[in-house]
Amino acid sequence: MWISDQWKQYELLDASDGEKLERWRDYILVRPDPQVIWNTPKTDPRWKRYDARYARSNTGGGHWSEHKLPEHWTMQYRDLTFLVKPMNFKHTGIFPEQAVNWDFITDTVRGAGRPISVLNLFAYTGGATLAAAAGGAAVCHVDAAKGMVQMAKDNAKASGLESAPIRWIVDDCGKFVEREIRRGKRYDAIIMDPPSYGRGPSGEVWKLETSLYPFLELVSRVLSDQPLFVLVNSYTTGLAPSVVGYLLDSILTRRFGGHTESQELGLPVTASGLCLPCGATGRWIAK
């Protein structure tokens, strides 16, 4: 398991009975998590003294209750600064377990010893984009949600990276990649965080289990002749990290050599000393 244990302003305090108790800088949140299938004693008094709790509805969705939070605030991870904003579907604008991937991205780009161009697909609020830019890469950030791209721009500004060579693109990722192929555009590294389920601009159904392999094949066509890495995240329940690694090996290792690593991502839980699994990541690395 790759564990994001270098946070100073985020802490997973406890996890029990389908929920997480979290510290986001100065604020305590309670949010649901389907991986938390155990019911352990909630001895931390902050289970009853939180600033906001996301409550699921029996009819789907949910809402923030007992909301004592500002509209947004900032948090730092190393040299990066992010806006935190409670949103629909329990999101806050940051997936803190991704910090271990941000470290990998920054270090790998910085250690390449040459100019690196990075394509970040399904790029959300830009954690990986900023990590790549902080390492010195030129980045193309693509997400279909205009609001998320704007939040990523705000994060870049807060991190002192507003002048970094980042292209901000609001577009369907598949359509954008197809156009980049026609234009002959190439990238040295690709990052993607595809959804488990979704619909394209023409109503096409995206289902990770059936769509990821052909999409990864498509995306591999915009890799340069000297690719550095490809990183794929998955939050689809039940999809093993080794499956992501197998996909990357099948498409990339056979073509470029290199090797693949895959693991669960995890966050340390203060109350238990254990780690909460938070999805899967596969990395194809050229060396």
Backbone as JSON, one array per atom type, in Angstrom:
{
  "sequence": "MWISDQWKQYELLDASDGEKLERWRDYILVRPDPQVIWNTPKTDPRWKRYDARYARSNTGGGHWSEHKLPEHWTMQYRDLTFLVKPMNFKHTGIFPEQAVNWDFITDTVRGAGRPISVLNLFAYTGGATLAAAAGGAAVCHVDAAKGMVQMAKDNAKASGLESAPIRWIVDDCGKFVEREIRRGKRYDAIIMDPPSYGRGPSGEVWKLETSLYPFLELVSRVLSDQPLFVLVNSYTTGLAPSVVGYLLDSILTRRFGGHTESQELGLPVTASGLCLPCGATGRWIAK",
  "N": [[0.85, -1.2, 0.0], [0.54, 2.21, -0.87], [1.09, 4.9, 1.11], [-0.25, 7.93, 2.14], [1.26, 9.8, 4.16], [2.41, 12.18, 4.88], [1.08, 14.48, 5.42], [0.42, 17.58, 7.09], [-1.65, 19.29, 7.66], [-3.94, 17.88, 7.22], [-5.78, 15.19, 8.66], [-6.74, 11.89, 9.23], [-8.73, 11.06, 11.6], [-10.32, 9.03, 12.75], [-12.2, 6.04, 11.91], [-15.23, 4.51, 11.41], [-18.17, 2.47, 11.35], [-19.12, 3.04, 8.73], [-18.28, 5.66, 8.3], [-15.96, 8.47, 8.17], [-13.9, 10.3, 10.37], [-12.52, 13.37, 10.19], [-9.8, 15.74, 10.17], [-9.56, 18.8, 8.74], [-7.38, 20.99, 8.41], [-8.32, 23.44, 10.44], [-10.84, 22.46, 10.89], [-13.38, 20.06, 11.63], [-14.64, 17.29, 10.04], [-17.23, 14.95, 9.26], [-17.61, 12.27, 7.18], [-19.19, 10.01, 4.85], [-17.97, 6.7, 4.0], [-17.66, 4.0, 1.92], [-15.86, 1.94, 2.28], [-15.49, 1.58, 4.96], [-16.38, -0.77, 6.78], [-16.45, -1.73, 9.31], [-17.3, -1.62, 12.81], [-16.25, 0.15, 15.24], [-15.33, 1.27, 18.6], [-16.2, 4.64, 19.1], [-14.24, 6.59, 20.37], [-13.06, 9.07, 20.23], [-13.8, 12.33, 21.13], [-14.51, 14.17, 19.22], [-16.21, 13.02, 17.4], [-18.68, 13.81, 18.21], [-18.47, 16.49, 18.22], [-18.19, 17.86, 15.79], [-17.66, 20.03, 12.9], [-19.1, 19.89, 10.56], [-21.23, 17.53, 8.94], [-21.64, 15.06, 6.48], [-24.55, 13.77, 5.41], [-26.04, 10.92, 4.14], [-28.82, 10.42, 1.92], [-31.79, 8.42, 1.98], [-32.94, 8.16, -0.46], [-30.99, 8.55, -2.26], [-28.0, 10.43, -3.04], [-27.33, 13.21, -0.88], [-26.64, 15.47, 1.89], [-24.98, 18.28, 3.47], [-24.99, 18.57, 6.92], [-25.59, 20.35, 10.02], [-23.88, 22.51, 9.54], [-21.05, 24.29, 9.99], [-19.12, 25.75, 8.68], [-16.83, 27.86, 6.81], [-17.34, 29.28, 3.51], [-15.22, 28.5, 1.9], [-11.82, 27.42, 2.45], [-8.23, 27.38, 2.85], [-5.68, 24.87, 2.4], [-2.48, 23.42, 2.98], [-0.13, 21.33, 1.3], [3.0, 20.37, 1.58], [4.68, 22.3, -0.74], [2.42, 23.09, -2.03], [-0.77, 24.68, -2.32], [-4.18, 24.42, -1.58], [-7.62, 25.07, -2.29], [-10.24, 24.35, -0.12], [-13.48, 23.19, -0.25], [-16.62, 22.45, 0.77], [-18.7, 20.37, -1.06], [-21.29, 19.02, -3.27], [-22.14, 15.51, -3.1], [-20.41, 14.73, -1.08], [-17.85, 15.68, -1.53], [-14.77, 17.61, -1.2], [-13.01, 18.92, -2.76], [-10.44, 18.04, -2.63], [-8.6, 15.01, -2.75], [-7.12, 13.54, -0.28], [-5.59, 11.21, -0.09], [-4.24, 11.09, -2.47], [-1.85, 12.38, -2.22], [0.53, 10.92, -2.05], [0.87, 10.14, -4.66], [1.18, 12.67, -5.82], [3.69, 13.34, -4.82], [5.26, 11.4, -6.11], [4.89, 12.2, -8.79], [5.98, 14.85, -8.89], [8.66, 14.33, -8.1], [9.5, 12.52, -10.09], [9.24, 13.95, -12.49], [10.97, 16.08, -11.94], [13.36, 14.72, -11.72], [13.88, 13.88, -14.28], [15.64, 15.19, -15.98], [15.3, 16.57, -18.32], [13.19, 18.61, -20.49], [9.76, 18.16, -19.79], [6.56, 17.23, -20.88], [3.22, 17.05, -19.79], [0.12, 15.38, -19.76], [-2.88, 15.7, -18.2], [-5.7, 14.03, -17.51], [-9.26, 13.99, -16.87], [-9.01, 15.79, -14.77], [-9.91, 17.17, -12.54], [-9.63, 19.15, -9.65], [-6.99, 19.72, -9.88], [-4.74, 18.68, -8.39], [-2.72, 16.81, -9.23], [-1.89, 18.15, -11.51], [-0.72, 20.5, -10.46], [1.32, 19.33, -9.0], [2.91, 18.26, -11.04], [3.58, 20.61, -12.41], [5.0, 21.91, -10.4], [7.25, 20.35, -10.39], [8.45, 21.2, -12.66], [7.32, 20.69, -15.14], [5.6, 21.21, -18.31], [2.16, 21.47, -18.55], [-0.92, 20.03, -19.62], [-4.11, 20.42, -18.72], [-7.1, 18.78, -18.4], [-10.57, 18.71, -18.12], [-14.05, 17.98, -17.99], [-15.76, 19.54, -16.54], [-16.49, 22.81, -16.04], [-16.48, 24.34, -13.67], [-14.77, 22.89, -12.0], [-12.34, 23.13, -13.35], [-11.94, 25.86, -13.09], [-11.59, 25.98, -10.33], [-9.23, 24.56, -10.14], [-7.52, 26.36, -11.42], [-7.62, 28.4, -9.52], [-6.36, 27.08, -7.43], [-3.81, 26.81, -8.52], [-3.01, 29.49, -8.59], [-3.05, 30.07, -5.85], [-0.96, 28.48, -5.08], [1.22, 29.74, -6.1], [1.74, 29.22, -8.74], [0.58, 30.39, -10.93], [1.76, 31.45, -13.18], [2.94, 29.31, -14.35], [3.6, 26.98, -17.07], [0.78, 25.99, -17.97], [-1.89, 24.6, -19.68], [-5.29, 25.17, -19.69], [-8.06, 23.26, -20.12], [-11.41, 22.89, -20.92], [-13.26, 20.24, -21.61], [-14.54, 17.22, -23.11], [-12.77, 14.36, -22.28], [-12.12, 12.16, -23.96], [-12.81, 13.09, -26.55], [-11.08, 15.24, -26.73], [-8.55, 13.97, -26.68], [-8.68, 12.54, -29.07], [-8.63, 14.65, -30.91], [-6.09, 15.69, -30.36], [-4.5, 13.6, -31.27], [-5.0, 13.74, -34.02], [-3.87, 16.21, -34.48], [-1.24, 15.66, -34.08], [-0.03, 16.01, -31.65], [2.08, 15.36, -28.86], [2.91, 13.82, -25.71], [5.01, 13.51, -22.82], [4.33, 12.33, -20.44], [1.45, 10.91, -18.89], [-1.43, 11.36, -16.97], [-4.27, 10.05, -15.41], [-7.58, 10.07, -14.07], [-10.07, 8.46, -14.22], [-13.71, 8.32, -14.16], [-15.92, 6.01, -12.43], [-18.35, 5.6, -13.62], [-20.15, 7.18, -16.22], [-21.37, 9.61, -18.65], [-20.82, 10.47, -22.04], [-20.46, 13.4, -24.25], [-22.29, 12.96, -26.27], [-24.07, 11.25, -25.22], [-22.85, 8.81, -24.83], [-22.15, 5.88, -23.01], [-20.0, 5.58, -20.3], [-18.34, 3.1, -18.71], [-16.21, 1.96, -16.36], [-15.11, -0.65, -16.25], [-15.42, -1.69, -18.81], [-14.67, 0.33, -20.5], [-12.15, 1.38, -19.93], [-9.84, 0.0, -20.92], [-9.92, 0.25, -23.88], [-9.83, 3.06, -23.9], [-7.38, 3.64, -22.71], [-5.7, 2.51, -24.61], [-6.24, 4.29, -26.72], [-5.29, 6.71, -25.61], [-2.59, 6.11, -25.35], [-1.6, 6.69, -27.8], [-0.89, 9.32, -27.91], [1.48, 9.5, -26.63], [4.9, 10.43, -26.36], [7.98, 9.65, -28.16], [9.82, 9.13, -26.24], [8.63, 8.36, -23.61], [7.89, 9.14, -20.17], [6.32, 8.45, -17.84], [3.16, 6.82, -17.06], [0.23, 7.27, -15.3], [-2.49, 5.85, -13.67], [-5.46, 6.22, -11.94], [-7.96, 4.64, -9.9], [-11.15, 4.56, -8.5], [-13.07, 2.69, -8.43], [-15.0, 0.41, -6.78], [-13.86, -2.75, -5.84], [-12.17, -3.15, -8.0], [-9.12, -4.41, -8.48], [-5.78, -3.29, -7.67], [-3.85, -4.69, -9.14], [-5.17, -5.27, -11.49], [-5.26, -2.81, -12.82], [-2.52, -2.5, -13.14], [-2.03, -4.68, -14.87], [-3.38, -3.86, -17.19], [-1.82, -1.61, -17.9], [0.68, -2.83, -18.3], [0.03, -4.51, -20.46], [-0.47, -2.74, -22.56], [1.55, -0.75, -22.54], [4.13, -1.6, -21.49], [4.87, -3.64, -23.21], [5.23, -2.22, -25.49], [7.0, -0.08, -24.96], [8.86, -1.01, -23.15], [10.32, -0.71, -19.9], [8.62, -0.69, -16.7], [5.88, -1.77, -14.56], [4.12, -0.62, -11.7], [1.81, -1.25, -9.11], [-0.61, -0.44, -6.65], [-2.72, -0.3, -3.7], [-3.98, 2.82, -2.54], [-3.55, 4.55, 0.54], [-4.61, 5.92, 3.73], [-3.32, 6.86, 6.86], [-4.86, 5.99, 9.95], [-5.46, 7.7, 12.79], [-6.62, 6.91, 15.28], [-6.53, 4.11, 15.37], [-4.09, 3.3, 14.34], [-3.94, 1.89, 12.05], [-4.4, 1.55, 8.43], [-6.54, 3.15, 6.13], [-7.91, 1.84, 3.2], [-8.01, 3.44, 0.03], [-8.71, 3.31, -2.73], [-7.22, 2.48, -5.96], [-4.06, 2.53, -7.66], [-2.14, 2.54, -10.62], [1.1, 2.59, -12.01], [2.95, 3.09, -14.84], [6.32, 3.07, -15.6], [9.12, 4.39, -17.21], [11.78, 3.69, -16.62]],
  "CA": [[0.0, 0.0, 0.0], [1.23, 3.5, -0.87], [0.4, 5.62, 2.18], [-0.05, 9.39, 2.17], [1.47, 10.04, 5.58], [3.22, 13.39, 5.06], [0.22, 15.64, 5.65], [0.46, 18.31, 8.35], [-2.92, 19.99, 7.9], [-5.04, 16.92, 7.11], [-5.6, 14.01, 9.5], [-7.86, 10.96, 9.35], [-8.71, 10.83, 13.04], [-10.93, 7.74, 13.09], [-13.1, 5.52, 10.88], [-16.09, 3.51, 12.04], [-19.6, 2.43, 11.02], [-19.39, 3.67, 7.44], [-17.93, 7.08, 8.27], [-14.63, 8.94, 8.52], [-13.77, 11.52, 11.17], [-11.34, 13.98, 9.57], [-9.41, 17.12, 10.47], [-9.13, 19.57, 7.58], [-6.75, 22.14, 9.05], [-8.96, 23.82, 11.71], [-12.23, 22.03, 10.88], [-13.63, 18.63, 11.78], [-15.71, 16.81, 9.17], [-17.62, 13.54, 9.25], [-18.08, 11.96, 5.83], [-19.36, 8.57, 4.63], [-16.98, 5.98, 3.2], [-18.16, 2.63, 1.79], [-14.85, 0.96, 2.69], [-15.48, 1.45, 6.42], [-17.45, -1.74, 7.06], [-16.31, -2.16, 10.69], [-17.95, -0.77, 13.8], [-15.35, 0.19, 16.4], [-15.73, 2.31, 19.56], [-15.89, 6.01, 18.7], [-13.79, 7.2, 21.61], [-12.65, 10.46, 20.01], [-14.97, 13.19, 21.41], [-14.87, 14.97, 18.05], [-17.35, 12.4, 16.72], [-19.87, 14.54, 18.64], [-18.18, 17.93, 18.19], [-17.7, 18.17, 14.45], [-18.12, 21.28, 12.3], [-20.09, 19.56, 9.54], [-21.35, 16.1, 8.64], [-22.36, 14.77, 5.25], [-25.51, 12.71, 5.68], [-26.63, 10.35, 2.94], [-30.27, 10.3, 1.86], [-32.29, 7.08, 1.6], [-33.36, 8.2, -1.87], [-29.82, 8.85, -3.08], [-27.39, 11.73, -2.77], [-27.19, 13.56, 0.52], [-26.47, 16.89, 2.16], [-24.19, 18.65, 4.63], [-25.82, 18.97, 8.05], [-24.89, 21.04, 11.12], [-22.81, 23.13, 8.75], [-20.43, 25.43, 10.68], [-17.9, 25.96, 7.91], [-16.82, 28.95, 5.84], [-17.61, 28.83, 2.14], [-14.02, 27.76, 1.53], [-10.6, 27.79, 3.14], [-7.06, 26.81, 2.16], [-4.83, 23.91, 3.08], [-1.2, 23.23, 2.31], [0.63, 20.09, 1.32], [4.33, 20.78, 1.17], [4.71, 23.63, -1.36], [1.17, 23.31, -2.75], [-1.89, 25.21, -1.55], [-5.45, 24.04, -2.19], [-8.88, 25.52, -1.73], [-11.15, 23.31, 0.36], [-14.84, 23.7, -0.37], [-17.62, 21.38, 0.85], [-19.53, 20.34, -2.27], [-22.21, 17.9, -3.37], [-21.56, 14.16, -3.15], [-19.44, 14.65, 0.03], [-16.52, 16.12, -1.95], [-14.21, 18.82, -0.62], [-12.06, 19.48, -3.71], [-9.15, 17.36, -2.48], [-8.52, 13.62, -2.31], [-5.83, 13.59, 0.42], [-4.79, 10.0, -0.34], [-3.46, 11.26, -3.69], [-0.6, 13.08, -1.94], [1.67, 10.06, -2.36], [1.04, 10.25, -6.11], [1.74, 14.0, -6.12], [5.13, 13.26, -4.56], [5.85, 10.63, -7.2], [4.87, 13.0, -10.02], [6.97, 15.93, -8.77], [10.02, 13.78, -8.06], [9.83, 11.88, -11.37], [9.43, 15.02, -13.47], [12.17, 16.83, -11.57], [14.53, 13.88, -11.93], [13.99, 13.43, -15.67], [16.81, 15.8, -16.59], [14.95, 17.12, -19.64], [11.85, 19.18, -20.47], [8.7, 17.14, -19.78], [5.17, 17.68, -21.09], [2.31, 16.16, -19.07], [-1.31, 15.47, -20.04], [-3.67, 15.27, -17.04], [-7.08, 13.82, -17.95], [-10.2, 13.92, -15.74], [-8.01, 16.39, -13.89], [-10.57, 17.64, -11.32], [-9.19, 20.46, -9.15], [-5.62, 20.0, -10.27], [-3.65, 18.27, -7.53], [-1.64, 16.23, -10.03], [-1.41, 19.21, -12.4], [0.19, 21.36, -9.71], [2.5, 18.54, -8.65], [3.74, 18.19, -12.24], [4.11, 21.96, -12.67], [6.0, 22.19, -9.37], [8.45, 19.65, -10.79], [9.02, 21.86, -13.83], [6.7, 20.23, -16.39], [4.52, 21.92, -18.99], [1.02, 20.59, -18.28], [-2.22, 20.24, -20.22], [-5.09, 20.02, -17.72], [-8.37, 18.61, -19.12], [-11.72, 18.21, -17.37], [-15.29, 18.4, -18.65], [-16.51, 20.43, -15.65], [-15.92, 24.16, -16.03], [-16.26, 24.77, -12.3], [-13.58, 22.22, -11.46], [-11.17, 23.73, -13.98], [-11.74, 27.16, -12.45], [-11.05, 25.74, -9.0], [-7.83, 24.19, -10.36], [-6.81, 27.61, -11.67], [-7.49, 29.08, -8.23], [-5.33, 26.36, -6.68], [-2.51, 27.18, -9.11], [-2.69, 30.84, -8.13], [-2.75, 30.0, -4.42], [0.32, 27.78, -4.94], [2.27, 30.51, -6.75], [2.01, 28.6, -10.04], [-0.29, 30.98, -11.95], [2.54, 31.71, -14.39], [3.51, 28.06, -14.86], [3.08, 26.64, -18.4], [-0.36, 25.08, -17.85], [-3.05, 24.82, -20.55], [-6.52, 24.79, -19.0], [-8.99, 22.85, -21.17], [-12.73, 22.36, -20.53], [-13.63, 19.41, -22.75], [-14.63, 15.78, -22.93], [-11.39, 13.88, -22.39], [-11.97, 11.33, -25.14], [-12.84, 13.94, -27.76], [-9.84, 16.04, -26.75], [-7.43, 13.11, -27.07], [-8.82, 12.25, -30.51], [-8.15, 15.82, -31.65], [-4.64, 15.77, -30.18], [-3.92, 12.6, -32.17], [-5.06, 14.29, -35.38], [-2.94, 17.34, -34.55], [0.12, 15.18, -33.93], [0.51, 16.45, -30.36], [2.61, 14.27, -28.06], [3.21, 14.12, -24.31], [5.98, 12.6, -22.2], [3.7, 11.66, -19.29], [-0.01, 11.01, -18.87], [-2.1, 11.07, -15.7], [-5.73, 10.02, -15.59], [-8.39, 9.68, -12.92], [-11.38, 8.31, -14.87], [-14.83, 7.98, -13.28], [-16.42, 4.63, -12.51], [-19.48, 5.59, -14.55], [-20.49, 8.52, -16.72], [-21.88, 9.71, -20.01], [-20.11, 11.4, -22.9], [-21.24, 14.54, -24.76], [-23.36, 12.49, -27.16], [-24.83, 10.23, -24.51], [-22.14, 7.55, -24.74], [-22.01, 5.39, -21.64], [-18.67, 5.21, -19.84], [-18.29, 2.18, -17.59], [-14.77, 1.76, -16.25], [-14.7, -2.04, -16.51], [-15.43, -1.96, -20.24], [-14.2, 1.49, -21.27], [-10.79, 1.82, -19.6], [-8.82, -0.57, -21.81], [-9.85, 0.96, -25.16], [-9.45, 4.46, -23.7], [-5.94, 3.65, -22.48], [-5.1, 2.29, -25.93], [-6.35, 5.56, -27.45], [-4.41, 7.71, -25.0], [-1.19, 5.75, -25.59], [-1.21, 7.21, -29.12], [-0.34, 10.67, -27.77], [2.75, 9.46, -25.93], [6.08, 10.76, -27.16], [8.89, 8.53, -28.41], [10.57, 8.91, -25.0], [7.7, 8.63, -22.51], [8.46, 9.07, -18.82], [5.44, 7.61, -17.01], [1.71, 6.92, -17.18], [-0.36, 6.99, -14.0], [-3.94, 5.66, -13.75], [-6.15, 6.04, -10.67], [-9.3, 4.06, -9.96], [-11.91, 4.48, -7.26], [-14.13, 1.72, -8.63], [-14.96, -0.62, -5.75], [-13.65, -4.11, -6.3], [-11.16, -3.22, -9.05], [-7.84, -4.6, -7.81], [-4.65, -2.57, -8.26], [-3.17, -5.54, -10.13], [-5.89, -5.16, -12.77], [-4.74, -1.59, -13.44], [-1.16, -2.82, -13.56], [-2.1, -5.57, -16.03], [-3.74, -3.02, -18.34], [-0.66, -0.8, -18.27], [1.68, -3.74, -18.87], [-0.43, -5.02, -21.76], [-0.44, -1.7, -23.59], [2.74, 0.11, -22.53], [5.41, -2.28, -21.29], [5.2, -4.38, -24.45], [5.61, -1.27, -26.54], [8.1, 0.82, -24.59], [9.71, -1.53, -22.09], [10.02, -0.15, -18.59], [7.95, -1.61, -15.78], [4.64, -1.28, -13.96], [3.89, -0.81, -10.27], [0.42, -0.98, -8.76], [-0.88, -0.6, -5.23], [-3.78, 0.49, -3.08], [-3.62, 4.04, -1.82], [-4.06, 4.48, 1.9], [-4.43, 7.01, 4.69], [-3.2, 6.35, 8.23], [-5.95, 6.33, 10.86], [-4.82, 8.02, 14.06], [-7.19, 6.19, 16.42], [-6.22, 2.68, 15.35], [-2.76, 3.01, 13.84], [-4.08, 1.14, 10.81], [-4.54, 2.39, 7.24], [-7.78, 3.01, 5.38], [-7.71, 1.76, 1.76], [-8.7, 4.56, -0.63], [-8.66, 3.21, -4.17], [-6.09, 1.8, -6.59], [-3.24, 3.29, -8.59], [-1.12, 1.84, -11.39], [2.11, 3.48, -12.62], [3.95, 2.57, -15.78], [7.5, 3.91, -15.49], [10.03, 4.04, -18.3], [13.01, 3.1, -16.1]],
  "C": [[0.88, 1.25, 0.0], [0.45, 4.44, 0.05], [0.76, 7.1, 2.13], [0.05, 9.83, 3.62], [2.3, 11.28, 5.87], [2.38, 14.65, 5.26], [0.48, 16.26, 7.02], [-0.91, 18.9, 8.69], [-4.15, 19.11, 7.66], [-4.74, 15.73, 8.01], [-6.89, 13.18, 9.49], [-7.85, 10.47, 10.8], [-9.22, 9.45, 13.41], [-11.82, 7.32, 11.93], [-13.91, 4.39, 11.49], [-17.51, 3.61, 11.48], [-19.94, 3.21, 9.76], [-19.01, 5.12, 7.31], [-16.47, 7.31, 8.62], [-14.74, 10.2, 9.35], [-12.45, 12.16, 10.76], [-11.09, 15.39, 10.11], [-8.87, 17.75, 9.19], [-8.65, 20.92, 8.09], [-7.45, 22.43, 10.38], [-10.37, 23.27, 11.85], [-12.34, 20.52, 10.92], [-14.84, 18.25, 10.94], [-15.97, 15.34, 9.42], [-18.22, 13.26, 7.88], [-18.23, 10.44, 5.67], [-18.25, 7.98, 3.79], [-17.4, 4.52, 3.13], [-17.15, 1.57, 2.21], [-14.88, 0.7, 4.2], [-16.63, 0.54, 6.85], [-17.36, -2.29, 8.49], [-17.0, -1.17, 11.61], [-17.12, -0.83, 15.08], [-15.76, 1.32, 17.33], [-15.29, 3.7, 19.1], [-15.49, 6.8, 19.95], [-13.36, 8.65, 21.46], [-13.87, 11.37, 20.22], [-15.4, 14.03, 20.21], [-15.91, 14.31, 17.16], [-18.66, 13.14, 17.06], [-19.68, 16.05, 18.59], [-17.61, 18.34, 16.83], [-18.27, 19.5, 13.96], [-19.13, 21.06, 11.19], [-20.07, 18.05, 9.31], [-22.14, 15.94, 7.35], [-23.25, 13.56, 5.5], [-26.11, 12.21, 4.36], [-28.15, 10.27, 3.07], [-30.66, 8.89, 1.46], [-32.7, 7.02, 0.14], [-32.21, 8.52, -2.81], [-29.28, 10.24, -2.8], [-27.24, 11.96, -1.28], [-27.0, 15.05, 0.68], [-25.56, 17.08, 3.36], [-25.13, 19.12, 5.73], [-24.95, 19.6, 9.14], [-23.65, 21.75, 10.58], [-22.28, 24.37, 9.47], [-19.12, 25.8, 9.99], [-17.98, 27.25, 7.1], [-17.09, 28.39, 4.45], [-16.43, 28.05, 1.59], [-12.87, 28.21, 2.41], [-9.43, 27.12, 2.42], [-6.34, 25.82, 3.06], [-3.56, 23.72, 2.28], [-0.74, 21.79, 2.4], [1.99, 20.39, 0.73], [4.28, 22.16, 0.52], [3.41, 23.97, -2.09], [0.08, 23.79, -1.8], [-3.19, 24.93, -2.3], [-6.61, 24.73, -1.51], [-9.7, 24.31, -1.32], [-12.55, 23.91, 0.37], [-15.82, 22.54, -0.29], [-18.6, 21.46, -0.32], [-20.49, 19.16, -2.21], [-21.45, 16.58, -3.4], [-20.36, 14.03, -2.21], [-18.05, 15.17, -0.31], [-16.1, 17.4, -1.25], [-13.27, 19.54, -1.6], [-10.68, 18.88, -3.62], [-9.39, 15.89, -2.13], [-7.17, 13.47, -1.61], [-4.97, 12.35, 0.21], [-3.93, 10.12, -1.58], [-2.11, 11.93, -3.43], [0.62, 12.23, -2.28], [1.92, 10.02, -3.87], [1.61, 11.6, -6.51], [3.26, 13.99, -5.89], [5.85, 12.51, -5.68], [5.95, 11.47, -8.47], [5.94, 14.09, -9.97], [8.39, 15.39, -8.86], [10.43, 13.2, -9.41], [10.07, 12.93, -12.45], [10.74, 15.76, -13.2], [13.44, 16.03, -11.86], [14.74, 13.45, -13.36], [15.22, 14.0, -16.37], [16.56, 16.35, -17.98], [13.57, 17.75, -19.53], [10.79, 18.08, -20.61], [7.35, 17.81, -20.0], [4.24, 16.61, -20.52], [0.88, 16.44, -19.5], [-2.05, 14.9, -18.83], [-5.14, 15.23, -17.44], [-8.0, 13.53, -16.76], [-9.52, 14.59, -14.55], [-8.57, 17.06, -12.65], [-10.02, 18.99, -10.9], [-7.68, 20.64, -9.19], [-4.5, 19.58, -9.35], [-2.46, 17.72, -8.3], [-1.06, 17.26, -11.0], [-0.39, 20.09, -11.68], [1.46, 20.61, -9.32], [3.46, 18.45, -9.84], [4.38, 19.55, -12.53], [5.19, 22.32, -11.65], [7.32, 21.48, -9.67], [9.12, 20.23, -12.01], [8.41, 21.46, -15.15], [5.79, 21.3, -16.99], [3.32, 20.97, -18.97], [-0.19, 21.02, -19.1], [-3.26, 19.6, -19.31], [-6.46, 19.95, -18.39], [-9.43, 18.04, -18.19], [-12.98, 18.77, -18.02], [-16.09, 19.4, -17.82], [-15.83, 21.78, -15.55], [-15.59, 24.64, -14.63], [-15.03, 24.15, -11.67], [-12.3, 22.8, -12.07], [-10.89, 25.1, -13.37], [-11.14, 26.99, -11.06], [-9.57, 25.32, -9.1], [-6.99, 25.43, -10.64], [-6.59, 28.38, -10.37], [-6.42, 28.41, -7.37], [-3.93, 26.69, -7.2], [-2.08, 28.56, -8.62], [-2.29, 30.82, -6.66], [-1.38, 29.35, -4.16], [1.48, 28.54, -5.57], [2.66, 29.96, -8.11], [1.13, 29.18, -11.15], [0.44, 31.28, -13.25], [3.19, 30.46, -14.96], [2.89, 27.72, -16.21], [2.0, 25.56, -18.33], [-1.44, 25.51, -18.84], [-4.28, 24.31, -19.82], [-7.59, 24.5, -20.05], [-10.27, 22.31, -20.53], [-13.26, 21.57, -21.72], [-13.85, 17.98, -22.3], [-13.25, 15.19, -23.19], [-11.16, 13.03, -23.64], [-11.92, 12.13, -26.42], [-11.56, 14.76, -27.86], [-8.66, 15.19, -27.21], [-7.49, 12.79, -28.55], [-8.32, 13.42, -31.34], [-6.64, 15.98, -31.53], [-3.93, 14.77, -31.09], [-3.89, 13.15, -33.6], [-4.08, 15.45, -35.56], [-1.48, 16.92, -34.43], [0.78, 15.62, -32.63], [0.96, 15.25, -29.54], [2.99, 14.74, -26.66], [4.17, 13.07, -23.76], [5.4, 11.83, -21.02], [2.19, 11.9, -19.34], [-0.51, 10.58, -17.5], [-3.59, 11.02, -15.97], [-6.42, 9.48, -14.35], [-9.82, 9.48, -13.39], [-12.47, 7.93, -13.89], [-15.2, 6.5, -13.42], [-17.53, 4.53, -13.55], [-19.75, 7.02, -15.0], [-21.05, 8.45, -18.13], [-21.11, 10.78, -20.77], [-21.01, 12.48, -23.44], [-22.38, 14.14, -25.68], [-24.16, 11.36, -26.53], [-24.14, 8.89, -24.4], [-21.98, 7.16, -23.27], [-20.56, 5.02, -21.37], [-18.84, 4.31, -18.62], [-16.86, 1.7, -17.48], [-14.34, 0.36, -16.67], [-14.62, -2.35, -18.0], [-14.8, -0.85, -21.07], [-12.73, 1.81, -21.06], [-9.75, 1.29, -20.58], [-8.79, 0.13, -23.17], [-9.45, 2.42, -25.01], [-7.94, 4.56, -23.48], [-5.18, 3.38, -23.78], [-5.1, 3.58, -26.75], [-5.33, 6.57, -26.92], [-2.94, 7.39, -25.26], [-0.69, 6.3, -26.93], [-0.73, 8.66, -29.05], [0.93, 10.68, -26.94], [3.9, 9.78, -26.89], [6.93, 9.51, -27.39], [9.76, 8.21, -27.2], [9.66, 9.18, -23.79], [8.37, 8.4, -21.16], [7.63, 8.19, -17.9], [3.99, 7.8, -17.45], [1.12, 6.47, -15.86], [-1.88, 6.93, -14.14], [-4.48, 5.41, -12.34], [-7.51, 5.38, -10.9], [-9.93, 4.05, -8.57], [-13.08, 3.5, -7.39], [-14.0, 0.59, -7.62], [-14.79, -1.99, -6.37], [-12.64, -4.25, -7.42], [-9.78, -3.26, -8.39], [-6.75, -3.77, -8.46], [-3.93, -3.37, -9.33], [-3.86, -5.53, -11.47], [-5.4, -3.92, -13.53], [-3.32, -1.83, -13.94], [-1.13, -3.7, -14.79], [-2.43, -4.79, -17.29], [-2.53, -2.23, -18.83], [0.44, -1.66, -18.89], [1.3, -4.17, -20.28], [-0.25, -4.0, -22.87], [0.92, -1.01, -23.69], [4.06, -0.64, -22.4], [5.83, -3.04, -22.54], [5.7, -3.45, -25.54], [6.87, -0.5, -26.21], [9.13, 0.18, -23.66], [9.32, -0.92, -20.76], [9.35, -1.17, -17.69], [6.72, -0.94, -15.18], [4.62, -1.59, -12.47], [2.43, -0.5, -9.99], [0.18, -1.29, -7.29], [-2.21, 0.05, -4.87], [-3.17, 1.78, -2.55], [-4.23, 3.96, -0.43], [-3.79, 5.74, 2.7], [-4.31, 6.42, 6.09], [-4.34, 6.87, 9.11], [-5.36, 6.51, 12.26], [-5.31, 7.13, 15.2], [-6.71, 4.75, 16.51], [-4.77, 2.37, 15.01], [-2.75, 2.18, 12.58], [-4.21, 2.1, 9.63], [-5.85, 2.09, 6.53], [-7.48, 2.91, 3.9], [-8.59, 2.77, 1.04], [-8.59, 4.49, -2.16], [-7.35, 2.6, -4.65], [-5.36, 2.75, -7.52], [-2.29, 2.34, -9.31], [-0.19, 2.87, -12.02], [2.96, 2.69, -13.6], [5.09, 3.57, -15.79], [8.53, 3.45, -16.5], [11.3, 3.35, -17.81], [12.79, 2.48, -14.75]]
}
